[in-house]
Amino acid sequence: MARPNQTIRASNRGGTERLQWPSGQFPHGIQFIFKDYDYKEFVAGSKIGNLSDGSQTTQWNTAATRRIPEKGAFTLELPFPSTLTDSTGVQISSFERGFIEEFLTGQAVDLVDDPVAAAKKMANLISNAAGGAVSGDFGEADFGKNADMVKRLIGTLGTSVLGALGMGEKSIGAAIGSVSNPLTTLHFSGVDLRNFSFSWSLYPANEQEAQDIKGIVNKVKSKILPQVQGLSASALGEASAATAGSLSRAYLKYPSVVFINLLGVDESHYPRFKACMCKGIDINYGDNGGAPVIAQGGVPMGINISMSFAELEIQTAEDYGAALLDSQDIQVAELVTPPEETTQSANSAGG
């Protein structure tokens, strides 16, 4: 995003409050635009692929269309942060399928034409021949080419019965000479929300810049913290004095949503940000862990500011140029009575 030409330390133009530090121009920076939270706009109405740049042909809005200061927003501009990293993670975990699942879904249905009858037959074999799990002798049951698989299946299922008698799965495995293959594989369950952390060391050059830093800290905190929202006692009838106090702080309004722009750089070479919320701000008045140094006038000689953010929505492949998949067609039953049926019903009732 191009760097604004004008130098602005603190202003209010068009209803948009802007703070900048330091007061002089700097070639590269980062911009934070704080907007009031709106579920319909930032969550439910979010567009797939909104990280793609405007040069691509796409029906989706780009992030740039939402990262523009507007009336009522607060904009903060700071120098480029000391670190800038982009971490993308997906949620992958291992799980064991178990051959019983594979057998029941891939083989058991083929044993007989009636799966329910097959399940009952297996249940009876397990309950009546649990002791035979060790020897592998299950009587005259004929499962054809699947006989050996069925014996192992029943032997495995029978461990729950034999376990109650003090014989564990390891003992049964040693007796049979085999153990269940856990068929371990991976399960994909989602995508991690991206998190970002930025930090700056700010040293005021004069009294005005010290005041600017204080104003920035206070303003950011007022945007990332929730506002108290009360209930009107008049709407609920007469409330006791004790109840009225709790009603006045019944709810917490969502804090602001933050849009992040990198200034003075080619953004295509850097991370692009979706709508975020600020998770926290840390102020170190000692700067880098040292003892606080007091400057003339009793203000800090310098402070270290760290802010962390989390995006409101996950990334998907469409954000990086992948084509949008075709939608799956869902047949939905007609819930509205056709006009002709409504007319016939009315006529019948009138007759």
N, C-alpha and C positions, 0 to 999 in steps of 0.2 A: 504494500500500500504506500502511495506516495506521501512524503512528509509534507504537512501543511506549510505554506509559505510564511504565514504570519507567526510571530513569536507571542505566545499567550501564557502568562503566568496564572492569572485568575480572571475569569470573565463570565458573563452570563449573556449569551447572544441567542436570540430566538428561543428563550426558555430553556436552553441547555447550559448547565453549569460546567465550566472547564477549569481544571487545575493542572499546572505543569511545573515540574521541577527538573533541573534548575531553571532559573528565569531566563538564561541565555539560550540561544539556539544550539542544538546538538544534532549531529548528522544521522544517527540511528537511534531508534527508540522503540518503545512498546506502548500501546494505547489500550486502556480498559474503558469500556462503555457499560455503565451500570443502568439497567432498565428494570422497571417494575415487573415482577413475575406475572406471567399470563399463561395459564395452562393451555388454552386453545392455541396460542401462537407458538409457544416454545416446546410443548410436549406433544399434545394431540395433533397439532397442525404441522409438525416438523416434516421436512421434505427429504426423501431418500436422495443420497448423492449430493448433499449441499456443501461438500468440500470441493467439488469439481470447479475448475475455473470457468470463467465466462466464455472462453474461446471454444469450448466444446458444445456441440449441438445436443441439447438435452431439454426435456420438458420441465425439469426440476429447477427451482430457484437456486442460485448460488448463495453461499454464505455471505458474500459481499452485499447482497441486497438487504440483509438483516443487520449488518455490522456498520450501520450508519447512525451517527448521533441524531436524536430527534428531540422534540419538545418534552421536557420533563426528565430527560436523561442526565446523568452525571458522567463526565469524561475526564479521565486521568491520564496524563502522559508522563512517562518516566524514561530515563536512559535505558539502553539495552541491558537486560539482566545479566548477572555474572555467569549464570548457567542456563542452557536451553536444551532440554532433552525431550524426545518423543518416544514413549514406550507403548507398544501395542501388544496386547495379550489376549489369548482366547482361553476359555475354561475347558481344560482337558483332564479327565480323570480315568483311572483304570477300573475295570470291573470284571467280574467273573461270570460268564454266561452259564457255565455248567452244562454238561452233555445231556442232562435230563431235559432241559429246555429244548436243545437241539433235537433230541430223540422224539419228544412229544410232538413237536411241530413238524419234524421232517419224516418220522418213521411211524409213530404210533397211529396216526390217522390212516396209514396204509394197511394196518393189520386186519381190520375188518371194515365193513361198510358203515358201521355205526360207531362213531367215536365215543359216545356216551357209554355204550356197552363195553367198549374196550377199556375205558377208564375204570368202570366198575370191576371188570375182570382182574385188572392189575391190582386194584385195592384189595380184592379178596385174596389174591395170591400173597400180597405183602403181609396181610394180617394172619393168614393161616400158615404161612411158611417162612416166617421171619427167622426161625432157627435154621432153616435150610440155606440161609444166605451165606453161611460160612462154607458149607460143603458144595454149594451150587446145585443142589438137587431140588428141583421144583416139581417133582412128580411127572405126570404125563402131559403137562401143558404143551400144546403144539403151536409154536409161533413160526414154523417154517424156517426160512432163511434168516429170520431175525431172532432165532431162539437164543443164541449166545448173547446178543445185545440185551434182550429182555432179562436174562438171568443177571447180567451185570447191573441193569437198571434196578431190578428188584433188590438185589444185594445192597446197592447204594441207598435206596429208599429205606431198606430195613434197618439201616444203622440207627435211625431214630428210635426204633423199637428195642434193638439190642443194647443201645446206649443206656436205656433205662434199667437194664439188667447188669450194667457194669462193664459191658464190652464196648470199647471205644472204636472210632473209625479207623485208627491206626492198626488195632488188632485185627479188625475185619480185613483191612487191606493186606496185612501180612498173610492172613490165612488164604485169601483169594488169590493173592499174588499180583494185585494191581490196585491202583488208586484212581480216583476220578481226575480226569484232566480238567483243570479249572477253565481252560479256553479263555485265558485273560486277553482282553482287548481294550480299546480306548473308547471313551464316551465323550462326545462333544455336547456341552450343555449351554454354551453361550459365549458372549464376548465381554471382556472387562471394560468398564468405563475408563477412559483415559484420565490420568491425573497429571497435573503440572505444578511445579514449584518454581518460584522466582525469588531472587534476593538482590538487594542493593545496599551499598554502603553510602549514606548520605552525610555530607559535611557542609553545613551552611557557611557561605562566604560572608554573610552579613546578617544583621538582625532581621531584615525582611525575609530572607530565605529560611531562617529559623522559624519564623512565624508560618511560612508556607508549609514547612514540614509538619508542624503541629496541626495545621488545618487539613493537610492530606490525611494524616493518621485518623483524626476525628471523623472526617467525611467518609473514609473507607469503612470505618467501624459502624457508622450510622447506616451504611448500605448493606453490609453483610450480616448485620444482626436483625432479628425479627422485631417488628413493632407489636406492642400489646394491643389487642382488640377486644373491647368489652361488649357486654350485652346490656341493653337498656332495660332497667327494672320496670319501666312503664309498660313495656311490651309483655312482661311476664306477670304483671300484677304487682301488688305491694310486696316488697321484699324486706326482710329484717335487716338491721344494720350489719349483722355478721355476714349475711348472704350477699348484701350489696357490694361488699369489698371484693369478694371472689368473682362476682359477675363483671366487675370492671376490668378484670384481667383474665377473662375466660379463654381467650384464644391468642395465638401468636401468628401474625401474618407472615407469609413467606418472605424471606429477604430477596434482594435484587438478583436478577440474572445478569451475567457479565459476558460481554463479547470482547474478544482479544484481537488486536491488529498489530502486526509488526510494521514499523515505520522506517522508511528510507532504505528498504532492501527489496530484492526480488523474492516475493513471498512463495513463488513456486519451488524455491530451493529450501524452504523452511517448513516447519509444521504449520498446518492450518487448523484453526480451532472452531469447534462447534460451540453452541451456547453452553456456558459454564455457570456454576455457583462457586463462590469463594468458601473454602472449607475452614480457613483460618488465617489470621495475620499475627506474626510474632515480631515484637519490637525488642531489640537488644540495645539498651542504652549504654552498654559498655563497649559496643562495636567489636566484633570478633572475639568475644569472650573476656576482654580485659575489663579492668575496673572503670566505671564511668568517669569521664573527664568533664569537668564543669567549665564552660566558657564564660566570658564576660557577660554579665546580665543574668547569670544563673541558668542558662540554657545548655543543653548537651553539646559537647564539642562535635559529636558525630554519633549517628545511630545506624544500626543495621536493621533493615526491614525485610521480612520474608513473608510471602503470600502463597498459599496453595489453592488450587482450583481443581474441580472435577467436572467433566462434561455431563450434560443432561441426557445424552443418548449415545448409544454405541456406534462404532464405525462398522460399515459393511463394505463389501467389495465394490459396490456401486460408487462409493466415495472416491475410488481410485481408478475409475474408467471402465469397470466391468458393466456389461450390458444388463439391463433389467430383465429378470426372468419373466416368462409368461405366467399370468395368474392362473391358478387352478379354478376351474369352473365348479361352482357349488349349486346344486339344484335345491332351491328353496320352495317349499310348498306354498301355494297361494293361500294367503290368510284373509284376503278380502273377498266377500261374497260377490260373485258376478252380478251385474245389474239385472240380468234377466231372471236369475233366481230370486233376487230381492222382490221383483215385481210380482212373480208368481206367488211368493209367500204372502204378499200383501193382499193379492186377489183372493187367495184361499181364506185368509182371515176375514175378509169382507163378506165372502159368501157364507 
